[in-house]
Structure formats: structure tokens, C-alpha cells
Amino acid sequence: MLSIKWSNRAVKEKSDILRYWVKRNGTETYSEKIEAETDKAINLIVENRLIGEKVKNRDNVRRLTVMHDYAIYYTVIKNNLYILSFWDNRQDPERLEL
């Protein structure tokens, strides 16, 4: 079983996204959906660590899309799943730093 470790950056990115949707919609419903779909995606990674698409020019980093608009960037080292970024795919990909 993989131990899941979120980077500080990924935690902040996800938190910012969830807060944005609560503020925009005036309800937590959509943020809860994002959270649930993120949990499903992480469970898929735990079941099959190679499920994500390889990221070009980044050794051992993979990307798994969540709800079309978001992506989890991750790497697996030994028995640890490191979530490096929770990215909004509508942003300029040049801004992504891993």
C-alpha cells in the first residue's frame, strides 16, 4: 500500500481551487464534487501507479486528469505517492513548476 504525501504547493493549489468555487457558487457542492473525484483519482493511482500519463522532460513524474479541468502531478518513490501539484488545466502550462 502506498503512503500518500501531499506537497505544500499541491495542498495550497487544491485549497485555493476549492475556496474559489465556494466563493463563486455560494455553496460547497461543487467543491465537494472536486474533492470526491480527486479521492477517486488518488485511489486509481494507488491501485495502479502507472495509470497517469508520463510528463515530458520530468523523470518519474506522471499526470492524471480529474474532471477534465484539473490534474494531479505525482511521482511514486518506493512505497510513497508524492502529489507534487494539483493543477488547473486552464492555466498556462508554462507556469507549471514541478
C-alpha positions in Angstrom: 0.0 0.0 0.0 1.3 3.4 -0.9 1.6 6.2 1.7 0.1 9.4 0.3 2.1 12.6 0.8 0.9 16.0 -0.5 3.5 18.7 -1.1 2.8 22.1 0.5 2.3 23.5 -3.0 -0.3 20.9 -4.0 -2.2 21.4 -0.8 -2.3 25.2 -1.4 -3.3 24.8 -5.1 -6.2 22.5 -4.2 -7.3 24.6 -1.3 -7.3 27.7 -3.5 -9.4 26.0 -6.1 -11.9 24.7 -3.6 -12.2 28.1 -2.0 -12.7 29.8 -5.3 -15.7 27.5 -6.2 -17.3 28.0 -2.8 -17.0 31.8 -3.2 -18.2 31.8 -6.8 -21.1 29.4 -6.3 -22.1 30.4 -2.7 -22.2 26.7 -1.8 -19.7 23.8 -1.1 -21.5 21.4 -3.5 -19.1 21.8 -6.5 -16.0 21.8 -4.2 -17.2 18.6 -2.6 -17.5 17.1 -6.1 -14.0 18.1 -6.9 -12.8 16.6 -3.6 -14.7 13.3 -4.2 -13.3 13.0 -7.8 -9.8 13.8 -6.5 -10.1 11.0 -4.0 -11.2 8.6 -6.7 -8.2 9.6 -8.9 -5.8 9.0 -6.0 -7.3 5.6 -5.3 -6.7 4.8 -9.0 -3.1 5.8 -8.7 -2.7 3.7 -5.5 -4.2 0.7 -7.4 -2.0 1.3 -10.5 0.8 3.7 -10.0 1.5 3.8 -13.8 -2.1 4.9 -14.7 -1.0 8.6 -15.2 0.5 9.9 -18.4 4.2 10.4 -18.3 5.2 14.1 -18.2 7.8 15.1 -20.8 11.2 16.1 -19.5 10.4 15.0 -16.0 11.8 11.7 -14.8 9.3 9.6 -12.9 6.6 12.3 -12.9 3.1 11.4 -14.1 -0.2 13.3 -14.6 -3.7 12.1 -14.1 -6.7 14.3 -15.1 -9.5 15.0 -12.6 -12.8 16.2 -14.1 -11.2 17.4 -17.3 -10.2 20.8 -15.7 -7.7 19.6 -13.1 -4.7 17.4 -13.0 -2.7 15.6 -10.3 1.0 15.6 -10.9 2.7 12.9 -8.9 5.6 10.6 -8.5 6.0 7.3 -6.7 9.2 6.5 -4.8 9.3 3.1 -3.1 6.0 2.9 -1.1 5.3 6.7 -1.2 2.9 8.5 -3.5 4.1 12.2 -3.7 1.5 14.6 -5.0 3.5 17.4 -6.4 0.8 19.6 -7.9 -3.0 19.9 -8.1 -3.1 21.9 -11.4 -6.0 23.8 -13.1 -5.6 22.8 -16.7 -7.0 26.1 -17.9 -3.8 27.8 -16.8 -0.8 28.5 -19.0 1.2 25.2 -18.8 4.4 27.2 -18.9 3.7 28.4 -15.4 3.7 24.9 -14.0 6.8 24.2 -11.9 7.5 20.8 -10.6 
